[in-house]
Amino acid sequence: MTSDKRILLVGLTCVDIISVAKEFPKEDSDQRALDCYWQRGGNASNSATVLSLLGAKVECLSSLSNDPHYQFIESSFKEYGVKTDHCPIHDSREMKNPTSIIILSDQSGSRTTLANTKDHIEVSYKDFEAVDLHLYRWIHFEGRRNCDAIKKMIGRVREFNTSVPELDKIIVSVELEKINRAYDLIIDQGDYVFISKDYAMEQGFTDKISAVNGLIIRCQPGSIIICPWGELGAAARSWSGEVYQCDAFSPGKIVDTLAAGDTFIASSILALNRGRSIQEALEFACRVAGTKCGMVGFKGLEGLQKLLP
């Protein structure tokens, strides 16, 4: 199934300042960088970029600042065809756009991130109230520090869904990535729940199958839980008990793993929003995320929706 309505992603947009090193530097050492560049980042922002490259109509809702980085961020969104109609723009004296310093190892493809979200103001319920829900088929929420506000936002979507025909109901997904966050407030709020390897391990699980089996009971009835596990692929489980899994896709040489998880989530959403099965969505998402790891950035993903079964 396809829809002319948008997919909305709610969460972080930041500026990634990326240095490529021959190998990860030793502490207190000097090393020449192989490359250095800026890239718009943030989980929701990255997933929006990938969805747009895969042919979806996309909007990102992030809290932004009118500081000197704003022009770069806005220009990048426009370049990739991502709408930002409802993003609140804060005065730079109140907050700055978040930045991340990222070191990419050319030797291993690993990425090491130092994130600066000092003074960052999260998207509020008031910001979300300005969104016209009739525009959207799917809304994805990145679990951040404002889980109480996210729960309230999802409540607004649920209330909207009670007032419209079945075909106009909005699908809700949530992402639980970080550790030590109040995810208990939102794990039972999504039709689809994406959990990271780090979060699953914090909860005591050691593999993707045990994670989806163990955490599904915390989700709402009828939901699907999905867990990517890096080079070991991904797994999913339905509320009714069906378990699905898929091997990772290797691009050959690992070049850039930055935002591989965001790519996986975006590809899953695209496939599911177009009516594909859970197994088909897993296989497509692993393929696209693996392909992304073999290239710098996202532009090489354009057109990969043709791989959808």
C-alpha positions as MATLAB code, in Angstrom:
seq = 'MTSDKRILLVGLTCVDIISVAKEFPKEDSDQRALDCYWQRGGNASNSATVLSLLGAKVECLSSLSNDPHYQFIESSFKEYGVKTDHCPIHDSREMKNPTSIIILSDQSGSRTTLANTKDHIEVSYKDFEAVDLHLYRWIHFEGRRNCDAIKKMIGRVREFNTSVPELDKIIVSVELEKINRAYDLIIDQGDYVFISKDYAMEQGFTDKISAVNGLIIRCQPGSIIICPWGELGAAARSWSGEVYQCDAFSPGKIVDTLAAGDTFIASSILALNRGRSIQEALEFACRVAGTKCGMVGFKGLEGLQKLLP';
ca = [
       0.000    0.000    0.000;
       1.236    3.505   -0.784;
      -0.062    6.840    0.423;
       0.205   10.442   -0.722;
       0.444   11.460    2.917;
       3.740   12.289    4.600;
       5.851   10.398    7.068;
       6.749   12.633   10.031;
       9.847   12.028   12.152;
      10.028   13.739   15.539;
      13.399   14.037   17.256;
      16.906   15.411   17.001;
      18.601   17.398   14.276;
      22.223   18.370   14.838;
      25.404   19.229   12.965;
      27.925   16.390   12.675;
      31.531   17.545   12.293;
      33.281   14.477   10.937;
      37.004   13.756   10.794;
      38.241   10.668    8.956;
      41.386    9.159   10.485;
      43.573    6.377    9.119;
      42.947    4.616   12.422;
      41.412    5.679   15.695;
      43.988    7.997   17.310;
      45.823    7.165   20.493;
      45.218    9.498   23.400;
      47.467   12.577   23.471;
      48.812   11.956   19.952;
      48.962   13.924   16.690;
      47.622   12.500   13.442;
      46.687   13.984   10.085;
      43.041   13.596    9.104;
      42.300   11.965    5.764;
      39.207   14.129    5.382;
      36.968   16.477    7.341;
      33.420   17.562    6.519;
      30.109   18.658    7.969;
      26.921   16.625    7.720;
      23.422   17.171    9.077;
      22.831   14.530   11.732;
      20.525   13.382   14.510;
      18.482   10.186   14.513;
      15.189   11.636   13.289;
      16.985   13.888   10.815;
      19.031   11.008    9.370;
      16.003    8.739    9.044;
      14.129   11.539    7.273;
      16.980   11.885    4.780;
      17.000    8.166    4.017;
      13.222    8.008    3.628;
      13.316   10.891    1.168;
      16.075    9.210   -0.854;
      13.904    6.080   -0.938;
      11.046    8.004   -2.497;
       8.851    8.875    0.491;
       7.223   12.217    1.245;
       8.887   13.215    4.490;
       8.865   15.877    7.166;
      11.143   16.273   10.177;
      10.046   17.977   13.399;
      13.083   19.088   15.390;
      13.847   21.919   17.753;
      16.246   24.291   15.951;
      18.142   27.488   16.732;
      18.730   30.527   14.526;
      22.443   30.356   15.363;
      25.141   30.345   12.622;
      24.576   26.621   11.953;
      20.919   27.119   11.015;
      21.541   28.026    7.379;
      23.605   24.861    6.895;
      20.883   22.698    8.463;
      18.045   24.259    6.476;
      19.997   24.071    3.220;
      20.705   20.379    3.808;
      17.044   19.600    4.494;
      16.082   21.327    1.238;
      18.809   19.507   -0.694;
      17.336   16.163    0.349;
      13.696   17.180   -0.079;
      12.784   16.956    3.616;
      10.083   19.364    4.784;
      10.561   21.280    8.042;
       7.281   23.200    8.073;
       6.629   22.865   11.800;
      10.121   23.066   13.322;
      10.255   25.587   16.191;
      13.134   28.053   15.707;
      14.602   29.264   19.008;
      16.661   32.389   19.528;
      20.383   31.612   19.599;
      20.638   33.334   22.979;
      18.272   30.683   24.347;
      19.802   27.582   22.734;
      22.337   26.539   20.141;
      21.899   23.820   17.528;
      23.444   20.611   18.901;
      26.758   19.483   17.450;
      28.613   16.180   17.409;
      32.329   15.649   16.894;
      32.729   12.312   15.099;
      35.886   10.350   14.328;
      35.582    7.789   11.535;
      38.293    5.145   11.320;
      39.250    4.375    7.721;
      40.846    1.153    8.931;
      37.782   -0.349   10.629;
      34.854    1.834    9.562;
      34.012    2.468   13.221;
      32.653    5.796   14.382;
      33.224    7.486   17.731;
      30.932   10.344   18.716;
      31.195   13.203   21.202;
      27.740   14.792   21.306;
      27.087   18.281   22.629;
      23.427   18.942   23.402;
      24.100   21.580   26.051;
      21.086   23.869   26.514;
      19.140   21.953   23.842;
      15.381   22.387   24.112;
      13.456   19.268   23.086;
      10.343   19.367   20.916;
       7.436   20.197   23.219;
       3.813   19.135   23.204;
       2.932   22.738   22.303;
       5.180   22.445   19.221;
       3.420   19.214   18.270;
      -0.022   20.782   18.728;
       0.741   23.028   15.737;
       1.022   19.974   13.464;
      -1.987   19.206   11.244;
      -2.360   15.452   11.732;
      -4.409   15.073    8.546;
      -1.155   15.415    6.583;
       0.415   12.182    7.828;
       0.160    8.441    7.391;
       2.986    7.524    9.798;
       4.617    9.386   12.696;
       7.898    8.161   14.187;
       9.094    9.380   17.581;
      12.761    9.222   18.561;
      12.862    8.475   22.283;
      14.722   11.340   23.920;
      14.805   13.014   27.329;
      11.255   14.309   26.873;
       9.489   10.930   27.080;
       6.661   12.437   29.124;
       5.967   14.943   26.349;
       6.305   12.233   23.677;
       3.682   10.141   25.463;
       1.347   13.123   25.416;
       2.028   13.686   21.698;
       1.181   10.066   20.949;
      -1.989   10.483   22.991;
      -3.011   13.270   20.632;
      -2.440   10.949   17.660;
      -4.510    8.192   19.293;
      -7.347   10.625   19.926;
      -7.169   11.758   16.291;
      -7.358    8.138   15.140;
     -10.686    7.666   16.904;
     -12.240   10.401   14.767;
     -11.193    9.334   11.257;
     -11.864    6.368    8.933;
      -9.531    3.370    9.094;
      -7.569    4.413    6.001;
      -6.807    7.810    7.560;
      -5.533    6.467   10.883;
      -1.895    7.305   11.635;
       0.611    4.539   12.363;
       2.904    5.317   15.306;
       6.440    4.026   15.798;
       8.870    4.755   18.626;
      12.633    4.328   18.872;
      14.382    3.321   22.089;
      18.121    3.699   21.525;
      19.925    5.267   24.469;
      20.431    3.873   27.942;
      19.268    5.454   31.201;
      16.183    7.110   29.756;
      12.550    6.920   30.870;
      11.511    4.606   28.047;
       8.967    2.807   30.216;
       6.734    5.795   29.467;
       6.688    5.113   25.718;
       7.604    1.453   25.066;
       3.890    0.615   25.207;
       2.869    3.519   22.965;
       3.961    2.408   19.497;
       2.351    0.217   16.866;
       5.977   -0.511   15.968;
       8.732   -0.338   18.587;
      12.366   -0.154   17.478;
      14.871   -1.098   20.179;
      18.633   -0.772   19.877;
      21.233   -3.366   20.805;
      22.527   -1.043   23.538;
      19.081   -0.635   25.086;
      18.374   -4.371   24.897;
      21.680   -5.200   26.567;
      20.998   -2.656   29.310;
      17.758   -4.559   29.945;
      19.740   -7.791   30.379;
      19.382   -9.404   26.934;
      22.375  -10.841   25.091;
      20.987  -11.443   21.592;
      18.319  -10.134   19.249;
      15.905  -13.063   19.642;
      15.860  -13.009   23.433;
      15.467   -9.222   23.282;
      12.322   -9.213   21.135;
      10.869  -12.161   23.052;
      11.558  -10.549   26.405;
      10.528   -6.985   25.650;
       7.338   -7.603   23.652;
       5.422   -8.041   26.908;
       6.095   -4.388   27.730;
       4.570   -3.232   24.433;
       0.913   -2.590   23.718;
      -1.303   -5.437   22.466;
      -1.136   -5.819   18.696;
       2.254   -4.154   18.351;
       5.453   -5.304   16.619;
       8.898   -5.006   18.221;
      11.988   -4.774   15.992;
      15.622   -5.049   17.070;
      18.636   -4.527   14.773;
      21.812   -6.168   16.126;
      24.600   -4.765   13.962;
      26.590   -7.342   12.021;
      24.324  -10.092   13.394;
      21.274   -8.842   11.533;
      17.887   -8.080   13.027;
      14.875   -9.728   14.631;
      11.235   -8.866   15.171;
       8.305  -10.307   17.058;
       4.592   -9.745   16.842;
       2.378   -9.475   19.904;
       0.744  -12.765   18.904;
       4.075  -14.608   19.063;
       5.513  -14.854   15.542;
       9.279  -14.332   15.502;
      11.162  -13.107   12.432;
      14.868  -12.699   11.808;
      17.248  -11.728    9.050;
      21.010  -11.849    8.552;
      22.968   -8.647    8.054;
      23.995   -7.628    4.556;
      27.727   -7.127    4.027;
      28.793   -4.399    1.579;
      32.287   -5.872    1.384;
      34.513   -3.157    2.826;
      33.068   -1.257    5.784;
      33.512    2.442    5.015;
      31.128    4.458    7.206;
      28.812    3.005    9.865;
      27.540    6.404   10.991;
      23.707    6.374   11.029;
      23.405    2.718   10.004;
      20.728    2.290   12.681;
      18.834    5.345   11.462;
      19.008    3.906    7.949;
      17.621    0.577    9.192;
      14.671    2.287   10.878;
      13.897    4.445    7.839;
      14.008    1.461    5.491;
      11.769   -0.582    7.796;
       9.222    2.230    7.954;
       9.232    2.616    4.174;
       8.627   -1.090    3.594;
       5.922   -1.410    6.248;
       4.206    1.782    5.112;
       4.052    0.306    1.609;
       2.320   -2.802    2.864;
       5.239   -5.248    2.961;
       5.333   -8.069    5.496;
       7.482   -7.938    8.618;
       9.934  -10.425    7.109;
      10.145   -8.448    3.877;
      10.683   -5.229    5.834;
      13.505   -6.791    7.871;
      15.267   -8.086    4.775;
      14.937   -4.770    2.958;
      16.122   -2.770    5.984;
      19.154   -5.005    6.514;
      20.024   -4.696    2.829;
      19.795   -0.905    2.769;
      21.587   -0.442    6.114;
      24.371   -2.781    5.005;
      24.705   -0.930    1.720;
      24.971    2.355    3.618;
      27.916    0.986    5.649;
      29.840    0.572    2.391;
      29.642    4.253    1.420;
      30.220    7.711    2.836;
      26.971    9.473    3.687;
      23.567    8.673    2.218;
      23.402    9.822   -1.407;
      24.237    6.384   -2.789;
      21.006    5.030   -1.280;
      18.814    6.946   -3.715;
      16.561    4.633   -5.694;
      17.107    1.537   -3.547;
      13.337    1.265   -3.029;
      13.477   -0.753   -6.253;
      14.830   -3.600   -4.095;
      11.483   -3.864   -2.301;
       9.838   -7.215   -3.069;
];
